[in-house]
């Protein structure tokens, strides 16, 4: 053990059952392999079992030693994790730099009442793990970490959340089955049926590859179903809480401030039911290395749901601003015959929206203060048709709003205008940040108070100053008549 | 909407043209020196002439392409952002605000160093932001880097 640590630090161990869960997760594929090889029975069994037993013993010893040498402590400002037998690894996670604390429960851990804490810290490449703690201990530590992170005493309980949406199992199943891959499988089976009526031998030959294909599709369907089962979205002051999972459950908080862009995706078959998927792009760590561009994390806010739910969630994340959309000129039909029917884009002072897509419609909202750069790109075909595409890039790889195939003079104007507007939006937000910092330093309660005079605060939903409703929309200068309760908006003229 | 223009579009250094010309010439001479004798040894003087002519035509096309590309490339330092335009077939214009810069990179490959040139590249958090200025004199490259770094610090904004 490392000497010199402050004596007040109360070191704690992980749960004694954690080696069992770790081993269980590692053992499953091994057992499957053993089962397969014993069924095939190619090799002499005795020598093989010796190898497997040796592997298991090694795994047990490794797990127990890992458990013995790992300990953690939380002193109110820093979470420390120490691990490693030969190469001692001591991690200090300052609470102020924590970005997210996720609670993950793989199936084995859930059965034993354990949970893993996954802690993401700004600037770190990977998440830090505490696996495993008992379930109450994990959620207690998570609440304490988040409380301290928000500048409260660590005994302050986790703030209440307001459930917004739960995805019904039937709808999730339907959405998963109505995907393009299922359609492909159906087409494949139909072809096979036709083929078998013509020639049995040919059908038998194709059936093998079909089986592999079907297994692949089945796995994909199962994975999506397993991951998004009982998808629950709730609003809390510290972000959007998402809980999901069938066998292994995940509980995560999406920090609204780190959302770079919101995307609404409507696949062909889903449109029959008026369903869509809502995704957000989060900024990962700031760019490292020469390839540039930070990592990107895409998270589903709503795996499948009606447009109203998506609109409510979108409103929470980026406000309810709907810039007027306009279509590209008619000659764009020649450039993009398959996607022309979807193409549209528009912007106002705070938001850029672009609709693209061929078979599935993708609508992308980018708050202008998040814009990293603005680009105008014109290919040879576009030049012949006097068109150009304007991109608003946000952090990450190839994400952003694409104003596809606009008229050249409009594109030229757009580039300058979007650059100017995003600069203004950025400035507004940084002023707001400064004000918020001053306010929180002076110890006033949360909830932004608008500053009279020039529009220095970004428009958005804030706690209703009148107190009649949960939230009221602030348009950058004045409080409006738009209010929201439990995610439902209404109009209240004071 | 009026944009205050603090400067004019700046072209790349003419030394870059010399460098590209040298590169094409060297490759062309090597190609001609291998293709010509090879065709000659095959016993057909006409083929040798045709091979050398093909190399010359290719070099000419490459020169034309590089020349146009050079002329299309330019950058404009404005009060709040840097504009970079480039491309002949696909024309691109990038507007990168100074406040969004994460870091500025100067690179100089062996050939570039031989001609005393450097490439300045601007990185933002978006991978798509595409602001690269090749073929700058070292003084201009350092000046640009220092200016960009200073402006970036002054106008920095969080993600």
Interface residues (C-beta under 8 A of the other chain):
Chain A: X258 X260 X283 X286 X287 X290 X291 X292 X293 X294 X369 X370 X371 X372 X373 X374 X375 X376 X377 X378 X379 X380 X383 X391 X393 X394 X395 X396 X397 X398 X399 X400 X413 X415 X416 X417 X419 X420 X422 X423 X426 X429 X430 X433
Chain B: X1 X3 X80 X81 X89 X90 X91 X92 X93 X94 X95 X96 X97 X99 X100 X102 X103 X105 X123 X124 X125 X126 X127 X128 X129 X130 X131 X157 X158 X159
